[in-house]
Amino acid sequence: PGPGRFQPAVAPVTAGPIKPAPPPWAIFANMFRYFFPKLREVQGDSIIWRKHWIVLWRKAVGPGVLVVVSLFGAVAWWRGLPLLGGLPVGFWWFCVAVFVLGFLWYLWVFEDWRNDQYIVTPTRVIDIERVPFLLSETQREASLSKIQTTDLSVPTPLARFLGYGDVIIRVPGAEIRFVSVQHPGAVQTEITQRMTEFARRQSLDEARKRQTELSDWFAVYDQLREDRHWEMPIAEGEETSDDGS
């Protein structure tokens, strides 16, 4: 444009902040936390327990056997070791298929174990049984105020040695069972403490509610007395004329 003509100011275009890519160690740390989750985890005001590792290991025997057999067969084929009268040339494909099958089977078992959670919140106990890939989910929960008793069960000497067992939470007409949790005595103590704290909060809330109701009642009562005082009729003979006689 020529001189003297108005030129609108154009704000420079600046790109937003670019988030740096997470370092490789952070990726490996997340993978480690996923495949080795804590058996007791605190999230905010809630505590999450998972079943003991022994439960996973028992279910992982089948896929573990497939993985070991496939690896052994692959090494035998690679080294040319005699096995069952010799191995065919394409045997390694069979080893790969068995390894993949065993690995996928283990992932299913692991995810099924990882998804089962027992949760205690400030107000409730929750039992979640979830099948991988959201095929099905069962959730049972109860208010802490509904719990009647909590019992402890250590089924076998091995469970006592490894430090796991069941915590049975009885509510009216049903029970919620935390199965094979680590340190079941500590879990039972935590639930009892949450029950005590919840009952204390309920008592305080009820006391504050009663105090508020009493304050409102007295305020209404005082208002009614004041209205009655101003609206009382003047008795006959007490009327006065405008000149005060």
Solvent accessible surface area in square Angstrom, and as a share of the most:
residue,aa,sasa,rsa
1,P,122,0.77
2,G,32,0.31
3,P,142,0.89
4,G,88,0.85
5,R,166,0.61
6,F,176,0.73
7,Q,115,0.51
8,P,94,0.59
9,A,106,0.82
10,V,128,0.73
11,A,79,0.62
12,P,115,0.72
13,V,148,0.85
14,T,111,0.65
15,A,92,0.72
16,G,50,0.48
17,P,136,0.86
18,I,155,0.79
19,K,183,0.78
20,P,121,0.76
21,A,89,0.69
22,P,86,0.54
23,P,53,0.33
24,P,93,0.59
25,W,180,0.63
26,A,20,0.15
27,I,87,0.44
28,F,136,0.57
29,A,30,0.23
30,N,81,0.42
31,M,97,0.43
32,F,127,0.53
33,R,142,0.52
34,Y,82,0.31
35,F,69,0.29
36,F,116,0.48
37,P,9,0.06
38,K,143,0.61
39,L,14,0.07
40,R,118,0.43
41,E,49,0.22
42,V,88,0.50
43,Q,98,0.44
44,G,71,0.68
45,D,104,0.54
46,S,24,0.16
47,I,6,0.03
48,I,13,0.06
49,W,7,0.02
50,R,10,0.04
51,K,25,0.10
52,H,13,0.06
53,W,53,0.19
54,I,24,0.12
55,V,20,0.12
56,L,4,0.02
57,W,142,0.50
58,R,135,0.49
59,K,97,0.41
60,A,17,0.13
61,V,93,0.53
62,G,26,0.25
63,P,1,0.00
64,G,30,0.29
65,V,81,0.47
66,L,48,0.24
67,V,31,0.18
68,V,99,0.57
69,V,84,0.48
70,S,4,0.02
71,L,93,0.46
72,F,122,0.51
73,G,4,0.04
74,A,35,0.27
75,V,84,0.48
76,A,2,0.02
77,W,74,0.26
78,W,193,0.68
79,R,175,0.64
80,G,60,0.57
81,L,87,0.43
82,P,123,0.77
83,L,52,0.26
84,L,172,0.86
85,G,88,0.85
86,G,39,0.37
87,L,45,0.22
88,P,87,0.55
89,V,132,0.76
90,G,40,0.39
91,F,37,0.15
92,W,95,0.33
93,W,162,0.57
94,F,122,0.51
95,C,6,0.03
96,V,66,0.38
97,A,59,0.46
98,V,21,0.12
99,F,76,0.32
100,V,71,0.41
101,L,107,0.53
102,G,0,0.00
103,F,94,0.39
104,L,102,0.51
105,W,112,0.39
106,Y,69,0.26
107,L,56,0.28
108,W,96,0.34
109,V,13,0.07
110,F,3,0.01
111,E,41,0.18
112,D,34,0.17
113,W,3,0.01
114,R,50,0.18
115,N,17,0.09
116,D,7,0.04
117,Q,31,0.14
118,Y,0,0.00
119,I,20,0.10
120,V,0,0.00
121,T,24,0.14
122,P,43,0.27
123,T,60,0.35
124,R,86,0.32
125,V,0,0.00
126,I,23,0.12
127,D,12,0.06
128,I,15,0.07
129,E,59,0.27
130,R,53,0.19
131,V,48,0.27
132,P,0,0.00
133,F,156,0.65
134,L,142,0.71
135,L,121,0.60
136,S,59,0.38
137,E,88,0.40
138,T,78,0.46
139,Q,89,0.39
140,R,104,0.38
141,E,73,0.33
142,A,10,0.08
143,S,21,0.14
144,L,3,0.01
145,S,61,0.39
146,K,118,0.50
147,I,14,0.07
148,Q,114,0.51
149,T,68,0.40
150,T,24,0.14
151,D,57,0.29
152,L,81,0.40
153,S,39,0.25
154,V,44,0.25
155,P,83,0.52
156,T,61,0.35
157,P,116,0.73
158,L,82,0.41
159,A,0,0.00
160,R,174,0.63
161,F,169,0.70
162,L,61,0.30
163,G,22,0.21
164,Y,7,0.03
165,G,0,0.00
166,D,19,0.10
167,V,0,0.00
168,I,9,0.04
169,I,0,0.00
170,R,92,0.34
171,V,16,0.09
172,P,83,0.52
173,G,90,0.86
174,A,48,0.37
175,E,56,0.25
176,I,4,0.02
177,R,88,0.32
178,F,0,0.00
179,V,52,0.30
180,S,14,0.09
181,V,0,0.00
182,Q,60,0.27
183,H,109,0.48
184,P,10,0.07
185,G,32,0.31
186,A,65,0.50
187,V,1,0.01
188,Q,43,0.19
189,T,71,0.41
190,E,35,0.16
191,I,0,0.00
192,T,65,0.38
193,Q,105,0.47
194,R,43,0.16
195,M,46,0.20
196,T,89,0.52
197,E,64,0.29
198,F,25,0.10
199,A,54,0.42
200,R,125,0.46
201,R,75,0.27
202,Q,71,0.32
203,S,66,0.42
204,L,78,0.39
205,D,74,0.39
206,E,94,0.42
207,A,44,0.34
208,R,134,0.49
209,K,131,0.55
210,R,136,0.50
211,Q,124,0.55
212,T,78,0.45
213,E,94,0.42
214,L,108,0.54
215,S,65,0.42
216,D,79,0.41
217,W,147,0.52
218,F,110,0.46
219,A,62,0.48
220,V,88,0.51
221,Y,94,0.36
222,D,82,0.43
223,Q,96,0.43
224,L,109,0.54
225,R,149,0.54
226,E,93,0.42
227,D,55,0.29
228,R,180,0.66
229,H,122,0.55
230,W,194,0.68
231,E,132,0.59
232,M,124,0.55
233,P,123,0.78
234,I,128,0.65
235,A,59,0.46
236,E,169,0.76
237,G,75,0.72
238,E,112,0.50
239,E,136,0.61
240,T,110,0.64
241,S,55,0.35
242,D,159,0.82
243,D,118,0.61
244,G,62,0.60
245,S,108,0.70
